Amino acid sequence: MLYSFRRCPYAMRARMALSVADIEYEHREVSLRNKPEPMLEASPKGTVPVFIPRDGPVLEESLAIMRHALQHNDPENWLFDKTDRTNDFIKVMDEDFKPHLDRYKYASRYDETAQRGDVDLTHRAAAVELLQKWERALEKNEFLLRDTPSFADIATFPFIRQFAATEKEWWASKPLPNVSDWLERCLNLGLFKKIMKKRPLWEPPQSDTPPA
């Protein structure tokens, strides 16, 4: 069972790993503004994704879900990299890039002088600087570590997708040409299109027991 939200980048990378590993599960699409009680009972932190395997503990972190899925079945060899390169990309993305992305995209949440819809160009510039790591890597390969996708690509591109969509006209000028082309390749993956299909919101079944 997977509690998910279609546009959440953390949930995207979990869904892609579960899909490529061909793991069957019940998909529960939720509203983050109205989180269902069964999800909160399973994971009080209240964020997606939350994966409940048929056997084993609840998995509350997207990377843990990805690794769980790929340890079960890794048909495209996403886990081929035995060095620190994959972890380096993910660490920069999750620990450094994501805070700048949030402050760039949602400036009014972090700056009381900003208006709703404003962007923070200082944080945009900081994010671009971090993405130079991706730009350099993509000089050599179609994807980050080789010419086919791997764990590093799938775990990071959903966040760069969000970054690129914030100011589409600016991104179209290709401030990071290699990253821009790579992102298009990622977005055109059949796997990504598959996991982005819209689903109805899941609602807990109503109890048949009348109130006392």
Summary of the structure (lengths in Angstrom):
residues: 212
radius of gyration: 18.5
end to end distance: 31.6
largest distance: 68.0
contacts: 593
relative contact order: 0.14
helix: 51%
strand: 5%
